[in-house]
Amino acid sequence: MKKLTNNLLQVIPGSGNSSTVTKLLIEGGLITLNETDRLALASYPALEELHLVGNRVTSIPAKYFSVVPHLKVLSLSGNKISSLDAECFSGLDVLTELDLSNNLLTSLHSQLFRELNDLQVLNLQGNPWNCSCPLLSTIQEVKTAGVSIGYNGGAQVLCASPEKQAGRDLLEAIAACYPSPTNTFTTDPQKPPTPASVRKSWGSSTMLKTKSDQNNINKGPTPASGNTWKFTACVATLALCTCVIILCAIKGPSWYKLFHNYRHQRLHCTEEEEGDNVSTVFSKTGRYLNQQTFTFERENRQMELEEEEDGYFEDPYIKGGE
């Protein structure tokens, strides 16, 4: 046992060469449970009882006491604790007694005691508890699990808020919020459950509930069965539209090029046909002109022959004069 009552002590001293200390008492000091104090606690591997009464502790981080896994009794009475991390007592698997009396706590996290399967005594008096029913659920679970809500020195655990609950006994407020708690852990109706079995069942059920909540969060809301076909149809339509868009994006340029070549070929064929028609017209006209020319030349030639046969040129003017 190691007892320190120095009012000016600001940090927990290390064990030095005394690694077999099982009980450590530090009362009326200035301990705040910082990281330096945690390293000092790690030097007490065999520690079973830790009493930090009347110090300056205001909060406890997650897994702070995991460095002293053999701790059975933990007293944090008379500090200024206003908040506790949900995992601050994680790793204290063999803790049987916890004293949180005379602090500034108003409520407890729902997962605060989930790993304390061996917890037997819990001292809560001297805190300004908020006795709203939702905030009392954690203490109700502890009480149902068979943990004794201790009255250290005969003082009651009283409610401070809300106004209608102020000054009321905490256990009475719990009974009003949960009038008929059913014990779901009893397997044999003729044999009442022992505290140990109840605590074990409570710890298991708490862990099961946590896993179930996590699974529900991961799964998310499931669609209604009546809308399944609508969802399937929407997915199929979306997939089909996506395929069409991809196909158009890939084949679009080649299709456009093919269509453009086809139009160009049609235009070329049309121009050739028009050229043939013009050539045909001109050729026909040319044959007609040649024919006329040939006829004219033939008539002239006939006139020359007739003149040669007569021996003279008959002037039509002379003939008219006669």
URWOZI-V110346 format. One record per residue. N is the residue number from 0. SS is DSSP state (a for helix, b for strand, c for the rest). BURIAL is I if it has 24 or more other ideal C-beta (glycine too) atoms within 12 Angstrom, else O. Layout:
n = [N | N]
ss = [SS | SS]
burial = [BURIAL | BURIAL]
This chain:
n = [0 | 1 | 2 | 3 | 4 | 5 | 6 | 7 | 8 | 9 | 10 | 11 | 12 | 13 | 14 | 15 | 16 | 17 | 18 | 19 | 20 | 21 | 22 | 23 | 24 | 25 | 26 | 27 | 28 | 29 | 30 | 31 | 32 | 33 | 34 | 35 | 36 | 37 | 38 | 39 | 40 | 41 | 42 | 43 | 44 | 45 | 46 | 47 | 48 | 49 | 50 | 51 | 52 | 53 | 54 | 55 | 56 | 57 | 58 | 59 | 60 | 61 | 62 | 63 | 64 | 65 | 66 | 67 | 68 | 69 | 70 | 71 | 72 | 73 | 74 | 75 | 76 | 77 | 78 | 79 | 80 | 81 | 82 | 83 | 84 | 85 | 86 | 87 | 88 | 89 | 90 | 91 | 92 | 93 | 94 | 95 | 96 | 97 | 98 | 99 | 100 | 101 | 102 | 103 | 104 | 105 | 106 | 107 | 108 | 109 | 110 | 111 | 112 | 113 | 114 | 115 | 116 | 117 | 118 | 119 | 120 | 121 | 122 | 123 | 124 | 125 | 126 | 127 | 128 | 129 | 130 | 131 | 132 | 133 | 134 | 135 | 136 | 137 | 138 | 139 | 140 | 141 | 142 | 143 | 144 | 145 | 146 | 147 | 148 | 149 | 150 | 151 | 152 | 153 | 154 | 155 | 156 | 157 | 158 | 159 | 160 | 161 | 162 | 163 | 164 | 165 | 166 | 167 | 168 | 169 | 170 | 171 | 172 | 173 | 174 | 175 | 176 | 177 | 178 | 179 | 180 | 181 | 182 | 183 | 184 | 185 | 186 | 187 | 188 | 189 | 190 | 191 | 192 | 193 | 194 | 195 | 196 | 197 | 198 | 199 | 200 | 201 | 202 | 203 | 204 | 205 | 206 | 207 | 208 | 209 | 210 | 211 | 212 | 213 | 214 | 215 | 216 | 217 | 218 | 219 | 220 | 221 | 222 | 223 | 224 | 225 | 226 | 227 | 228 | 229 | 230 | 231 | 232 | 233 | 234 | 235 | 236 | 237 | 238 | 239 | 240 | 241 | 242 | 243 | 244 | 245 | 246 | 247 | 248 | 249 | 250 | 251 | 252 | 253 | 254 | 255 | 256 | 257 | 258 | 259 | 260 | 261 | 262 | 263 | 264 | 265 | 266 | 267 | 268 | 269 | 270 | 271 | 272 | 273 | 274 | 275 | 276 | 277 | 278 | 279 | 280 | 281 | 282 | 283 | 284 | 285 | 286 | 287 | 288 | 289 | 290 | 291 | 292 | 293 | 294 | 295 | 296 | 297 | 298 | 299 | 300 | 301 | 302 | 303 | 304 | 305 | 306 | 307 | 308 | 309 | 310 | 311 | 312 | 313 | 314 | 315 | 316 | 317 | 318 | 319 | 320 | 321]
ss = [c | b | b | b | c | c | c | c | c | c | c | c | c | c | c | c | c | c | c | c | c | c | b | b | b | b | b | c | c | c | c | c | c | c | a | a | a | a | a | a | a | c | c | c | c | c | c | c | b | b | b | b | b | c | c | c | c | c | b | b | c | c | c | a | a | a | a | c | c | c | c | c | b | b | b | c | c | c | c | c | c | c | b | b | c | c | c | c | c | c | c | c | c | c | c | c | b | b | b | c | c | c | c | c | c | c | c | c | c | c | c | c | c | c | c | c | c | c | c | c | b | b | b | c | c | c | c | c | b | b | c | c | a | a | a | a | a | a | a | a | a | a | a | a | c | c | c | b | b | b | c | a | a | a | c | c | c | b | b | b | b | c | a | a | a | c | c | c | b | a | a | a | a | a | a | a | a | c | c | c | c | c | c | c | c | c | c | c | c | c | c | c | c | c | a | a | a | a | a | a | a | a | a | a | a | a | a | a | a | a | a | a | a | a | a | a | a | a | a | c | c | c | c | c | a | a | a | a | a | a | a | a | a | a | a | a | a | a | a | a | a | a | a | a | a | a | a | a | a | a | a | a | a | a | a | a | a | a | a | a | a | a | a | a | a | a | a | a | a | a | a | a | a | a | a | a | a | a | a | a | a | a | a | a | a | a | a | a | a | a | a | a | a | a | a | a | a | a | a | a | a | a | a | a | a | a | a | a | a | a | c | c | c | c | c | a | a | a | a | a | a | c]
burial = [O | I | O | I | O | O | O | O | I | O | I | I | I | O | O | O | O | O | O | O | I | O | I | I | I | I | I | O | I | I | I | I | I | O | O | O | I | I | O | I | I | O | I | I | O | I | I | I | I | I | I | I | I | I | I | I | I | O | O | I | O | O | O | I | I | O | I | I | O | I | I | I | I | I | I | I | I | I | I | I | I | O | I | I | O | O | O | I | I | I | O | I | O | I | I | I | I | I | I | I | I | I | I | I | I | I | I | I | I | O | I | I | I | I | I | I | I | I | I | I | I | I | I | I | I | I | I | I | I | I | I | O | O | O | I | I | I | I | I | I | I | I | I | I | I | I | I | O | I | I | O | I | O | O | O | I | I | I | I | I | O | O | O | O | I | O | O | I | O | I | I | O | I | I | O | O | I | O | O | O | O | O | O | O | I | O | O | O | O | O | O | O | O | O | I | O | O | I | I | O | I | I | I | O | O | I | O | O | O | O | O | O | O | O | O | O | O | O | O | O | O | O | O | O | O | O | O | O | O | O | O | O | O | O | O | O | O | O | O | O | O | O | O | O | O | O | O | O | O | O | O | O | O | O | O | O | O | O | O | O | O | O | O | O | O | O | O | O | O | O | O | O | O | O | O | O | O | O | O | O | O | O | O | O | O | O | O | O | O | O | O | O | O | O | O | O | O | O | O | O | O | O | O | O | O | O | O | O | O | O | O | O | O | O | O | O | O | O | O | O | O | O]
